[in-house]
Amino acid sequence: MNSKKKTFSKRLLYIVLIGYAITTLIPFLWALSSSFKTLEEIISGTMNFIPKNFTLDNYKQIFIKQELFPRWLFNSLFIAVVGTGLNIIFNSMSGYALARLSFPGKKALFIMILAVLMIPAQVTMIPNYLILKEIGWLNSYQGMIVPAMINATFIFMMRQFFINFPKELEEAAQIDGLSRFGIFFKVVLPLAKPALAAQAIFVFMGFWNNFMTPLIVMTDTEMYTLPLGLNTFKGQYVSYWNYIMAASMVFTLPVLLLYAFFNRYFIKGISFTGGNSSWGSFQSGSSLF
């Protein structure tokens, strides 16, 4: 009887999950289909997923006739890639320091980081704008990247990860003559791939989807990111939904590629024995993942 109940519960769960997946996939499929439709067909109100008049003109328009679109794409990629790289380095170093090092004010600093998590981002928008204006960083890449190159949420996450990191591996590396920086960059970071992958995905998406910060910081049209650029296709009287759908598909592609690349690290757990076999495997150059 119990096995029948488990089987029924599992089937019911799969049905619910499949239903949820279909529900969330339908809008994406409609947007993908609409990127190959004419504006007239989109605004006609029909919910057909196969375009009546298939066309690539929408993509030609945004890449060829809209001269600034490639620049907006470059701006978004540059800001997201550099910002994500800096976050991975600084958040990981901060989390490791809070987990492993002893220094004056460590507890107070950790409490301060937790307090920062409670402050809504909207509260800091005006102070950030005034600071960037004072130092002349408005309408610049550094104005977008530097204030967001560390994140309290992921400092906390990396601290929790490094607290559970086996000290035996670090002690073995220290015996082999590695410095603290050597231990961190040559031993700890290579074995923190799942945490780093999760951090990379969320931080990249935060930069990539950010609309409000570029709206405040960027004033020159050439410095727009893709979310701001997409907004220019919406006019006061006419919104070019065919161009918006095509640009949205291009906008979605880097995130899908990033997730596909990091997926094997993101979904895979990590386990350490702390024994000689794990350390020997790492020294020999074989991957634990």
C-alpha positions as a LaTeX table, in Angstrom:
\begin{tabular}{lrrr}
\hline
Residue & $x$ (\AA) & $y$ (\AA) & $z$ (\AA) \\
\hline
Met1 & 0.00 & 0.00 & 0.00 \\
Asn2 & 2.81 & 2.35 & 0.90 \\
Ser3 & 4.57 & 1.68 & $-2.41$ \\
Lys4 & 1.35 & 2.51 & $-4.30$ \\
Lys5 & 1.03 & 5.79 & $-2.41$ \\
Lys6 & 4.64 & 6.69 & $-3.18$ \\
Thr7 & 4.13 & 5.88 & $-6.86$ \\
Phe8 & 0.95 & 7.99 & $-6.98$ \\
Ser9 & 2.65 & 10.89 & $-5.17$ \\
Lys10 & 5.61 & 10.75 & $-7.55$ \\
Arg11 & 3.35 & 10.75 & $-10.60$ \\
Leu12 & 1.32 & 13.63 & $-9.21$ \\
Leu13 & 4.52 & 15.57 & $-8.58$ \\
Tyr14 & 5.71 & 14.97 & $-12.14$ \\
Ile15 & 2.34 & 16.11 & $-13.51$ \\
Val16 & 2.48 & 19.33 & $-11.49$ \\
Leu17 & 6.11 & 20.01 & $-12.52$ \\
Ile18 & 5.40 & 19.30 & $-16.20$ \\
Gly19 & 2.35 & 21.56 & $-16.06$ \\
Tyr20 & 4.41 & 24.33 & $-14.46$ \\
Ala21 & 7.17 & 23.89 & $-17.07$ \\
Ile22 & 4.67 & 24.15 & $-19.93$ \\
Thr23 & 3.04 & 27.22 & $-18.36$ \\
Thr24 & 6.37 & 29.03 & $-18.08$ \\
Leu25 & 7.56 & 27.88 & $-21.52$ \\
Ile26 & 4.52 & 29.09 & $-23.48$ \\
Pro27 & 5.31 & 32.86 & $-23.16$ \\
Phe28 & 8.91 & 32.25 & $-24.27$ \\
Leu29 & 7.79 & 30.22 & $-27.29$ \\
Trp30 & 5.28 & 32.92 & $-28.23$ \\
Ala31 & 7.99 & 35.60 & $-27.97$ \\
Leu32 & 10.32 & 33.46 & $-30.11$ \\
Ser33 & 7.58 & 32.98 & $-32.68$ \\
Ser34 & 6.71 & 36.69 & $-32.65$ \\
Ser35 & 10.32 & 37.62 & $-33.40$ \\
Phe36 & 9.72 & 36.16 & $-36.89$ \\
Lys37 & 6.35 & 37.87 & $-37.41$ \\
Thr38 & 5.42 & 41.24 & $-38.89$ \\
Leu39 & 4.12 & 43.99 & $-36.63$ \\
Glu40 & 0.68 & 43.74 & $-38.22$ \\
Glu41 & 0.39 & 40.05 & $-37.39$ \\
Ile42 & 1.46 & 40.61 & $-33.77$ \\
Ile43 & $-1.00$ & 43.41 & $-33.08$ \\
Ser44 & $-3.82$ & 41.52 & $-34.82$ \\
Gly45 & $-4.38$ & 39.65 & $-31.54$ \\
Thr46 & $-4.14$ & 36.09 & $-32.89$ \\
Met47 & $-2.25$ & 33.66 & $-30.62$ \\
Asn48 & $-0.70$ & 31.52 & $-33.35$ \\
Phe49 & 2.73 & 30.07 & $-32.58$ \\
Ile50 & 3.61 & 29.55 & $-36.27$ \\
Pro51 & 4.10 & 32.85 & $-38.15$ \\
Lys52 & 1.81 & 33.28 & $-41.16$ \\
Asn53 & 4.42 & 35.36 & $-42.95$ \\
Phe54 & 7.82 & 34.18 & $-41.72$ \\
Thr55 & 10.40 & 36.98 & $-41.90$ \\
Leu56 & 13.95 & 37.72 & $-40.75$ \\
Asp57 & 13.51 & 41.46 & $-41.27$ \\
Asn58 & 13.17 & 42.04 & $-37.53$ \\
Tyr59 & 16.68 & 40.71 & $-36.87$ \\
Lys60 & 18.06 & 42.58 & $-39.88$ \\
Gln61 & 16.48 & 45.75 & $-38.55$ \\
Ile62 & 18.02 & 45.57 & $-35.08$ \\
Phe63 & 21.49 & 44.51 & $-36.27$ \\
Ile64 & 21.85 & 46.50 & $-39.50$ \\
Lys65 & 19.44 & 49.42 & $-39.56$ \\
Gln66 & 19.57 & 50.06 & $-35.79$ \\
Glu67 & 23.23 & 51.08 & $-35.67$ \\
Leu68 & 23.41 & 51.34 & $-31.89$ \\
Phe69 & 22.13 & 47.83 & $-31.14$ \\
Pro70 & 25.57 & 46.13 & $-31.46$ \\
Arg71 & 26.98 & 48.83 & $-29.18$ \\
Trp72 & 24.24 & 48.20 & $-26.61$ \\
Leu73 & 25.00 & 44.49 & $-26.79$ \\
Phe74 & 28.71 & 45.17 & $-26.25$ \\
Asn75 & 27.97 & 47.49 & $-23.31$ \\
Ser76 & 25.83 & 44.86 & $-21.60$ \\
Leu77 & 28.36 & 42.08 & $-22.20$ \\
Phe78 & 31.33 & 44.17 & $-21.04$ \\
Ile79 & 29.62 & 45.37 & $-17.86$ \\
Ala80 & 28.20 & 41.93 & $-17.02$ \\
Val81 & 31.41 & 39.96 & $-17.70$ \\
Val82 & 33.78 & 42.36 & $-15.92$ \\
Gly83 & 31.35 & 42.90 & $-13.03$ \\
Thr84 & 30.83 & 39.15 & $-12.60$ \\
Gly85 & 34.58 & 38.48 & $-12.66$ \\
Leu86 & 35.27 & 41.12 & $-10.01$ \\
Asn87 & 32.42 & 39.84 & $-7.84$ \\
Ile88 & 33.72 & 36.27 & $-7.98$ \\
Ile89 & 37.20 & 37.38 & $-6.91$ \\
Phe90 & 36.29 & 39.89 & $-4.18$ \\
Asn91 & 33.27 & 38.06 & $-2.76$ \\
Ser92 & 35.26 & 34.83 & $-2.53$ \\
Met93 & 38.26 & 36.54 & $-0.92$ \\
Ser94 & 36.01 & 38.31 & 1.58 \\
Gly95 & 34.11 & 35.15 & 2.41 \\
Tyr96 & 37.35 & 33.21 & 2.86 \\
Ala97 & 38.81 & 35.90 & 5.14 \\
Leu98 & 35.68 & 35.87 & 7.31 \\
Ala99 & 35.72 & 32.07 & 7.48 \\
Arg100 & 39.42 & 31.41 & 8.05 \\
Leu101 & 41.36 & 34.48 & 9.19 \\
Ser102 & 41.41 & 36.07 & 12.63 \\
Phe103 & 41.69 & 39.87 & 12.76 \\
Pro104 & 40.41 & 42.73 & 14.97 \\
Gly105 & 36.82 & 43.71 & 14.27 \\
Lys106 & 35.99 & 40.52 & 12.38 \\
Lys107 & 32.72 & 39.94 & 14.22 \\
Ala108 & 31.64 & 43.57 & 13.87 \\
Leu109 & 32.44 & 43.49 & 10.15 \\
Phe110 & 30.38 & 40.34 & 9.68 \\
Ile111 & 27.43 & 41.90 & 11.53 \\
Met112 & 27.75 & 44.97 & 9.30 \\
Ile113 & 27.61 & 42.79 & 6.19 \\
Leu114 & 24.47 & 41.10 & 7.50 \\
Ala115 & 22.97 & 44.54 & 8.18 \\
Val116 & 23.66 & 45.58 & 4.58 \\
Leu117 & 21.49 & 42.67 & 3.43 \\
Met118 & 18.50 & 44.31 & 5.14 \\
Ile119 & 18.85 & 47.62 & 3.25 \\
Pro120 & 16.72 & 47.81 & 0.06 \\
Ala121 & 18.69 & 48.76 & $-3.05$ \\
Gln122 & 16.25 & 51.62 & $-3.74$ \\
Val123 & 17.43 & 53.40 & $-0.58$ \\
Thr124 & 21.00 & 53.69 & $-1.88$ \\
Met125 & 20.18 & 54.84 & $-5.43$ \\
Ile126 & 20.27 & 58.59 & $-4.76$ \\
Pro127 & 23.44 & 58.47 & $-2.58$ \\
Asn128 & 25.17 & 56.35 & $-5.23$ \\
Tyr129 & 24.14 & 58.81 & $-7.94$ \\
Leu130 & 25.44 & 61.79 & $-5.99$ \\
Ile131 & 28.77 & 60.05 & $-5.30$ \\
Leu132 & 29.20 & 59.07 & $-8.96$ \\
Lys133 & 28.36 & 62.61 & $-10.03$ \\
Glu134 & 30.88 & 64.08 & $-7.58$ \\
Ile135 & 33.76 & 61.89 & $-8.84$ \\
Gly136 & 32.77 & 62.22 & $-12.50$ \\
Trp137 & 31.78 & 58.63 & $-13.13$ \\
Leu138 & 28.34 & 59.22 & $-14.60$ \\
Asn139 & 27.85 & 57.85 & $-18.12$ \\
Ser140 & 30.85 & 55.51 & $-17.76$ \\
Tyr141 & 31.57 & 51.80 & $-17.43$ \\
Gln142 & 33.24 & 52.22 & $-14.04$ \\
Gly143 & 30.11 & 53.95 & $-12.76$ \\
Met144 & 28.19 & 50.77 & $-13.48$ \\
Ile145 & 30.82 & 48.24 & $-12.39$ \\
Val146 & 32.73 & 49.59 & $-9.38$ \\
Pro147 & 29.78 & 50.24 & $-7.00$ \\
Ala148 & 28.50 & 46.71 & $-7.71$ \\
Met149 & 31.79 & 44.79 & $-7.78$ \\
Ile150 & 31.09 & 43.30 & $-4.34$ \\
Asn151 & 27.84 & 41.85 & $-3.04$ \\
Ala152 & 27.00 & 41.25 & 0.62 \\
Thr153 & 24.72 & 38.32 & $-0.23$ \\
Phe154 & 27.46 & 36.36 & $-1.95$ \\
Ile155 & 30.09 & 37.31 & 0.63 \\
Phe156 & 27.82 & 35.63 & 3.18 \\
Met157 & 27.27 & 32.66 & 0.86 \\
Met158 & 30.99 & 32.14 & 0.26 \\
Arg159 & 31.71 & 32.47 & 3.99 \\
Gln160 & 29.26 & 29.68 & 4.74 \\
Phe161 & 30.85 & 27.55 & 2.02 \\
Phe162 & 34.41 & 28.07 & 3.26 \\
Ile163 & 33.46 & 27.38 & 6.88 \\
Asn164 & 32.64 & 23.81 & 5.80 \\
Phe165 & 35.74 & 23.54 & 3.62 \\
Pro166 & 38.10 & 20.84 & 5.01 \\
Lys167 & 41.05 & 22.40 & 6.80 \\
Glu168 & 43.14 & 19.29 & 6.17 \\
Leu169 & 43.60 & 20.27 & 2.52 \\
Glu170 & 44.82 & 23.73 & 3.49 \\
Glu171 & 47.15 & 22.32 & 6.15 \\
Ala172 & 48.62 & 19.89 & 3.62 \\
Ala173 & 49.18 & 22.74 & 1.17 \\
Gln174 & 50.80 & 24.82 & 3.91 \\
Ile175 & 53.20 & 21.95 & 4.69 \\
Asp176 & 54.09 & 21.87 & 0.99 \\
Gly177 & 55.16 & 25.50 & 1.30 \\
Leu178 & 52.23 & 27.42 & $-0.14$ \\
Ser179 & 51.46 & 30.87 & 1.25 \\
Arg180 & 47.97 & 31.94 & 2.29 \\
Phe181 & 47.37 & 33.47 & $-1.16$ \\
Gly182 & 48.75 & 30.33 & $-2.80$ \\
Ile183 & 46.45 & 28.13 & $-0.76$ \\
Phe184 & 43.46 & 30.28 & $-1.68$ \\
Phe185 & 44.11 & 30.53 & $-5.42$ \\
Lys186 & 45.66 & 27.10 & $-6.06$ \\
Val187 & 43.70 & 24.88 & $-3.66$ \\
Val188 & 40.55 & 26.51 & $-2.33$ \\
Leu189 & 39.16 & 28.23 & $-5.45$ \\
Pro190 & 39.60 & 25.23 & $-7.80$ \\
Leu191 & 37.63 & 23.11 & $-5.32$ \\
Ala192 & 34.88 & 25.73 & $-4.93$ \\
Lys193 & 33.54 & 25.42 & $-8.48$ \\
Pro194 & 29.88 & 24.69 & $-7.53$ \\
Ala195 & 29.68 & 27.76 & $-5.28$ \\
Leu196 & 31.52 & 29.93 & $-7.82$ \\
Ala197 & 29.26 & 28.71 & $-10.64$ \\
Ala198 & 26.10 & 29.53 & $-8.68$ \\
Gln199 & 27.51 & 32.94 & $-7.81$ \\
Ala200 & 28.53 & 33.60 & $-11.43$ \\
Ile201 & 25.05 & 32.79 & $-12.78$ \\
Phe202 & 23.17 & 34.98 & $-10.30$ \\
Val203 & 25.62 & 37.91 & $-10.46$ \\
Phe204 & 25.73 & 37.85 & $-14.27$ \\
Met205 & 21.93 & 37.85 & $-14.45$ \\
Gly206 & 21.83 & 40.74 & $-11.98$ \\
Phe207 & 24.09 & 42.84 & $-14.21$ \\
Trp208 & 22.51 & 41.64 & $-17.44$ \\
Asn209 & 18.89 & 42.33 & $-16.44$ \\
Asn210 & 19.59 & 45.57 & $-14.58$ \\
Phe211 & 17.41 & 48.40 & $-15.88$ \\
Met212 & 17.22 & 50.97 & $-13.09$ \\
Thr213 & 20.96 & 51.55 & $-12.53$ \\
Pro214 & 21.82 & 52.16 & $-16.23$ \\
Leu215 & 18.76 & 54.42 & $-16.43$ \\
Ile216 & 20.23 & 56.58 & $-13.68$ \\
Val217 & 23.94 & 56.36 & $-14.59$ \\
Met218 & 23.90 & 56.37 & $-18.40$ \\
Thr219 & 22.81 & 59.57 & $-20.17$ \\
Asp220 & 24.39 & 59.08 & $-23.60$ \\
Thr221 & 22.44 & 56.82 & $-25.98$ \\
Glu222 & 25.68 & 55.10 & $-27.06$ \\
Met223 & 26.31 & 54.02 & $-23.46$ \\
Tyr224 & 22.91 & 52.35 & $-23.06$ \\
Thr225 & 22.73 & 48.69 & $-22.10$ \\
Leu226 & 20.32 & 46.30 & $-23.80$ \\
Pro227 & 17.44 & 46.75 & $-21.31$ \\
Leu228 & 17.55 & 50.51 & $-21.95$ \\
Gly229 & 17.98 & 49.97 & $-25.68$ \\
Leu230 & 14.92 & 47.72 & $-25.80$ \\
Asn231 & 12.91 & 50.51 & $-24.22$ \\
Thr232 & 13.70 & 52.80 & $-27.16$ \\
Phe233 & 11.58 & 50.60 & $-29.44$ \\
Lys234 & 8.52 & 51.70 & $-27.47$ \\
Gly235 & 7.24 & 55.06 & $-28.69$ \\
Gln236 & 4.51 & 57.34 & $-27.41$ \\
Tyr237 & 2.08 & 56.25 & $-30.11$ \\
Val238 & 3.59 & 53.11 & $-31.66$ \\
Ser239 & 5.46 & 50.24 & $-30.02$ \\
Tyr240 & 7.44 & 48.07 & $-32.44$ \\
Trp241 & 6.76 & 44.73 & $-30.78$ \\
Asn242 & 8.33 & 42.79 & $-33.64$ \\
Tyr243 & 11.68 & 44.49 & $-33.01$ \\
Ile244 & 11.25 & 44.15 & $-29.25$ \\
Met245 & 10.65 & 40.40 & $-29.55$ \\
Ala246 & 13.68 & 39.92 & $-31.82$ \\
Ala247 & 15.90 & 41.97 & $-29.52$ \\
Ser248 & 14.56 & 40.04 & $-26.51$ \\
Met249 & 15.65 & 36.74 & $-28.07$ \\
Val250 & 19.16 & 38.13 & $-28.59$ \\
Phe251 & 19.02 & 39.45 & $-25.04$ \\
Thr252 & 18.13 & 35.99 & $-23.68$ \\
Leu253 & 20.84 & 34.06 & $-25.54$ \\
Pro254 & 23.90 & 34.94 & $-23.37$ \\
Val255 & 22.08 & 33.90 & $-20.18$ \\
Leu256 & 21.13 & 30.55 & $-21.72$ \\
Leu257 & 24.73 & 29.99 & $-22.84$ \\
Leu258 & 26.04 & 30.89 & $-19.39$ \\
Tyr259 & 23.67 & 28.47 & $-17.69$ \\
Ala260 & 24.50 & 25.73 & $-20.20$ \\
Phe261 & 28.21 & 26.23 & $-19.54$ \\
Phe262 & 27.96 & 26.26 & $-15.73$ \\
Asn263 & 25.09 & 23.80 & $-15.45$ \\
Arg264 & 27.28 & 20.78 & $-14.64$ \\
Tyr265 & 28.86 & 22.66 & $-11.74$ \\
Phe266 & 25.66 & 24.37 & $-10.62$ \\
Ile267 & 23.59 & 21.21 & $-10.13$ \\
Lys268 & 26.41 & 19.05 & $-8.83$ \\
Gly269 & 27.04 & 18.82 & $-5.11$ \\
Ile270 & 30.48 & 18.74 & $-3.60$ \\
Ser271 & 31.81 & 16.35 & $-0.97$ \\
Phe272 & 35.18 & 16.28 & 0.70 \\
Thr273 & 36.66 & 13.52 & 2.81 \\
Gly274 & 39.66 & 15.57 & 3.90 \\
Gly275 & 41.78 & 12.46 & 3.56 \\
Asn276 & 45.01 & 11.85 & 1.71 \\
Ser277 & 43.22 & 10.38 & $-1.28$ \\
Ser278 & 41.40 & 13.63 & $-2.04$ \\
Trp279 & 44.54 & 15.71 & $-1.61$ \\
Gly280 & 46.55 & 13.26 & $-3.71$ \\
Ser281 & 43.92 & 13.40 & $-6.43$ \\
Phe282 & 44.12 & 17.19 & $-6.47$ \\
Gln283 & 47.94 & 17.18 & $-6.54$ \\
Ser284 & 47.96 & 14.79 & $-9.47$ \\
Gly285 & 45.86 & 17.26 & $-11.45$ \\
Ser286 & 42.72 & 15.17 & $-11.82$ \\
Ser287 & 39.40 & 16.95 & $-11.48$ \\
Leu288 & 37.14 & 16.20 & $-8.55$ \\
Phe289 & 34.15 & 17.26 & $-10.60$ \\
\hline
\end{tabular}
